Amino acid sequence: MTLRPVPTLAVIVVAAGSGTRLNGGAPKAFVGLDERSILHHALRGVFAAPPAQVVVVVPDSLRGDALTDARDAAGDRAELITVVAGGATRQESVAAGLSALWADVETVLVHDAARALTPPAVFDRVIGALEAGAAAVIPAVPVVDTIKRVDGGGRVVAAVDRSELAAAQTPQGFRRDVLEAALAAADADHTDDAALVAAAGHDVVTVEGDAVAFKITTVPDLERARALVGAAPSPAPAAVPPAAVPSPATVTPRVGLGTDVHGFGGEGVLWLAGLEWPGEAALSGHSDGDAVAHAIVDALLAAAGLGDIGTHFGTDRPEFAGAHAAAFLTHTLGLLGAAGWRVGNVSVQVQANRPRFAARRVEAERTLSAALGGAPVSVSATTTDGLGFTGRTEGVAAFATALIVPA
């Protein structure tokens, strides 16, 4: 028998949290996304990355369940798995994981099981930065929302320059000796491992994260994750007409058309194509008035025979008041999945004098595609040479075409 070399890389998967905000009836990592748990999906991403010792940190009472999930996700790498009991805090749990590392391990990634859909490419980028000599590395994504500093009474004190901000994700990578020393010297709890290492005086560098590596913390997060893996949120199956579910003989792709119009005059700033547009007038509507996202929703629902946007996102649904594109698109993705469909691709055209799309077209396409589970989305923009309400800069119109195929 040929023995595999002992890896010098380890991944500590932290899954010891209670998940009280998720209210899923079990510790967060053991709540189901489909027929598999959040932990199982997280481990699938870990085992798709380069070979490493994998240490799973869970509540002591669930070590057996965690080992079952880990072995199932590991395939032929099951010998790389170690399962240990976590502590009362994140730092204690990470310390428990470090104590279980093999002697040969030189670099460590610490990954939140709650970021269950993190693509293997993010792991590769973190590992690459460590191999290039960094002592500490985190994946990060730009902050797109407008950030305000508020006082204890909820009053806005100041705006925060988001060009200097980034949202940290996991896996966070470290030289083993750096992380162990930082933990040993810690005199306070930190929100993540990078903050702990930075407090010990080390530079932390960033690599590109991924929009789908979001943390599953609340019920809407769980619904979004379920939609992305093809499982509908729990209310969705009842909303799907039986006739919409394709029979085994129905294998032909379907095409749907959607359109939406919103006038300027809403409160706040403009949201369009899933992006915030600072300095532009807001569109009015029950949600954020994102005509592009709404046209895509109508096109997808039409293709699947599931009604229209008013059927599923009407004013009687307060949870969608003020909601942005991601909430609409991921919920629609869940409806399609429950009906036996997945998105092939989407094309959408915007008709408006403002905003100017050219500089942000690619960003809009990536944002919309991420919300649709990675399905390709193309965006184009045009004007009407001064004709009609869009020509008079009174609002925005969007027209979408969507292709869906049997799941």
N, C-alpha and C positions, 0 to 999 in steps of 0.2 A: 504494500500500500504506500502511495506517495503522500508524504506529509506536506501540508500547506505551510508556507512561512508564517511565523507569528507576526501579526500586524503591529506596526508602530503607531497606528492611529486608533483612537477609541471614540465612540459616540455615547454620551450619557443622555438618555432620554428621560426627562423629568415628567413623571405622571402621577405624582402623589397628592395633587390638589383635590379638594372636596367638590369644587364646581357648584357652589351654592347658587350663584347667579344663573347658571344654566337650568337648574331645577329639573334635571333629567332622570331623577329617581335612582341615580348611582353616581359614584365619583366620576368626574367629567370624562376621564380617559376611557371609561368603560361604557359610555353612552353610545348607542348605535348610530352610524351614519347611513348604512344600508343593512345588509346582513352581517356586516363587520363593525367592530367598535372604532371609535376615534383612535385609540391606541394602535389597533391593527393597521389602519390606514397610514398613520405616522410612521410605523415601522416598515411598511412597504417602501416608503420613500428612503428611509435609512438604508435598507438592504439593496436598493437600486444604486446607491452611491458606492464609491470604492470600498473594498473590504476593510472592516474595522472590528475591533472588539465592541460589542454593543451591550451597554449596561442599562437596564431598565429599572427605574426607581419608582416604586408604587407603595400604596398603603400595605402594611404587613399582612393584613387579612386577605389581600388580593394577589399575593405573589403567585399562587397557582394559576389563576386566570391569566395573569400577565405572561407567564411562561408559555401557556397554551397559545395565546395570541402571537407571541414572539416566534415560536417554532413554526407556526403556520405561515407567518410572513417571511421567515428567513429562507425557506426552501432548503438548498444544500449548504447553507451557511449556519445551520443550527448550533454548531460547536462554538460559534463566536458569542453566544448569548450568556449573559449573567443577569439575574434578577435579584434586587436587594430592596430592603424596606427603607422608606424615606423618613425624613424627620418632620418636625413641627413647622419649619420654615423652608423656603427655597434653598437658602444657603446650607442648611443642615442636610437637605436632600442631595444637593450637589456634592457635599463633602462625603456623604455615604457612597455616592457613585464613584468618587475618586478613590476611596479606600478599597474598592473592588477591582481597580485597574491592574492589568498584568505588568510585570516589571519592564517589558520591552516597549511599552507605550511611551511615546515622546510628545505627541500632540493630541489634544482633546477637543472634541466638539460637544457643546451642551445644547440640547434641542428640546423645546417644549412639545410634548405630545399633542397639546391643543392646537399647534400649527400643523394639522394633520395632512394638509395637501401641498406642503412645500415640495417643489420639484427637485429632482436630483441635481439639476444644473446649479441650484443655489449652493448645495453642498460642495459641488466641484469648485465654485468660485471661492468659497471660504478656504477650502483645502489648498487651492492654488496660491492664495495670498500668504498662507502660513509657510508653504514650501518656498515662497520667494523671500522669506525672512521676517515677516511680521510676527510680533509676539502676541497680538490680540486682534481679532478680526470679527466684524459683525456685518451681516447683510442689512441693507437699509433701503427704504423707498422714500421718494419725496413726499412732503406734506402738501396736500392739495387744498384742504379746507383753509378758510381764513381763520387765524388763531387770535383770540382775544385774551388779555389778562384781566381777570375779574377779582373784585374784593369779596370779603365774606358775606356781603349782602347781595351779591349777584350783580353789582354795578360794574360796567366795563371801565377799566382803568386805562388800558392802552392796547393798541394793536401790537402784534408780535411779527417781526420780519420772518416770514416762513422760508425765505431763501437760505437762511442759516439753520433750518430745521430739517430733520429726517426722522422717519419712524423706524425704530430698530426692530429687527426680526431675529429669528433663530434658524439654523444653528449658529451659535457664536463659538468661534474657534480660538484656542489658546495653546501656547507652549505649556506642557504639563507642569514644569517647575514654576512658571509664572502664576498659573491659577492656584496651585497648591500653596505657594507662599502668600498670595493675596488672601486666601481663605484663612490661613493660620494667623495673619496679622489683622484681620477684620475686627473692628470694634463697634460696628453698626450693621444693620440689615440694609441691603441695597436692592433696587428694583430689578436688576438683572446682573448677570455675571460680568458684563463689560464695565458696568459702573463700579463694581467691586475691584476689578483689575485697574481701572483708571484711578481709583482712590489710592491704590498702592503705588502710583507714580508711573504707570506704563502708558505709552501711546496706544490708542485703539484706532485702527483703520477700518474703512467701510468698503464693501463690495456691493454690487447691484443685487437687491432683493427681488421679490416677485409679488404681484398683487394677490395671487391665490395663496400666498403663505400667511394669510391673515389668521389671527388667533380666535379660536372658537370659545367665546366667553358668555354670550347671551343667547336667548332663544332665536332672535333673527340671524345671528352668526351661524347657529346650528342649521337653520333652514337654508341659508345660503350654501353651506358646505354640502348638505344633502342634495341640493339641486345640482351642484357641480359634479357630484359623483353619480348622478342619475337617479337619485331617490327623492321623491317629492316630499315637501313639508306635509305634516300630518293632515291639515285641512284639505289639501289639494285633491286627493282621490275622489272625494264626494262631489267635487265641482266638475269632474270630467264626465261629459256625456258618454254613455257606453258605446254609442255609435261611432265616437271619435277614435276608439281603440282599434288599430289596424288588425285585421284577421291575418292568419298566416299567408293567405294568398295575396294580400295587399302589400306588395313590395315596391310599388312605384313611388319614387320621391314625389313630394308635393310642393307647390309654390304658392305663396300668399303675398298679397299686396296690403300695405298699410299707409295711412296718411294721418298727419296731425297738424294742427294749427294753434298757436298761442299768440296773444297780443302782448305787447309790452305794457307794463304798469303794475307789476308785482312788487312785493317788498323785498328788500335785501339786494343781493347781487345776482347776476345772470348765471344759471346753470344750463348747459347745453352740451349734448353728446357726452354726458357723464363728466364734464369738466366745469370748473368754476372759472368765470371770466371777470376778473376784477375790473372795475371801472365801467362795465357795461350795464345798461338798464335791465332789470329783471323781467322775466315773463310771468304773466299771471296764470293761476291754476290752482287746483286742489292740492297738487303736489308741488314740485318745483317748476312746473311748466316746461320740462325738457321735451320739446316737440320731437327731437331726433329719437330719443329712447322710446317715446310713446308710439311713434310710427313703427319702430322695430317690433314692439310688443304686439301691435295690431296685425302686422304682417305674419308674425309667427303663429298667433292664435288663429288667424284666418286660414293659414296653410294646414293647421291641424284640425280645423273644424271645431274650435273650442270657444266660439263666440268672439267678443271683442274686448277692448280694454275696459269699457264700462261694466262688462259682466263680472270682471274679477278685481277691478281697482276703483270702483265707484266711490262717490262721496259718502257712502254708508260704511266705508272701510277706513276708520280713523287712523289705523296704523300706517296708512300710506299718505296721510296729510304731511306735506312738506318733504316727502321722501325723494331721494335722488335715484339716478338711473340704475345703480347696482341693485337696489331693492326691487325695482320693477322687473329687471331682466332676469335676476336669479329666481324670482318667484315664477316667472313665465317658463324658465327652463325646467323648474320642477313640475309644472303643469304638463309640459310636453313629455317629460320623462314618464310621468304616471300614465300618459296616454300611449306610450310605446314609441315615441319619436325622439330624435335628437337633431340638433341644428347642423345643417350642411354649411351654408354660408349666408351672409346678409349683405345687401348693398343698400345704401341710403343716400339720398340727395337732399341737401338743405337749400332752401330758397330764402335769402335774406340779404339785406344790405349790410347788416351788422349782426354778429361780430365777423371779423375777417378770419376765415378758417385756414388759410394757406399755411401759416406758421405752426398751427397746432393739429393739422389733419392727422398726422401719424400718431400723435399722442392720443387723439380721440379714438382712432381705430384700435389702438392697444387697450385702452380703457374699456371700450365696449366689448371687445373680444374676450377680455378677462372675465367680464361679468357673464358672458355666455359660455363659460367653460372652455375658452380657447378657440371657439369656432371663428373662422375668418370673417372680419367685418371690413367693408370698404366704405369710405365716406367721400362724397364730392359736394361741392358747393357752387352755387350760381346766383345771379341776380336776375331781375325781370325787366331791366332797362327802364326803371321808373314806373312800370305799370303795376296796378293793383295795390293791395294793402302792404305787401312786402316791399314793393317799389317805393311806397311812401314811408317806409321804415316804421310801420305801425305794428309789425310783428314778424313771426318766423313761421314758415311752412316746411314740412319734411315729408318725403315720400320714400317708402322702403319696400324692398322686395326680399323675401326670405325663402330659402330652400330648406326643407326638412326631409330627413330620410328615416326609415325604420330603425329603431334602436337595436 
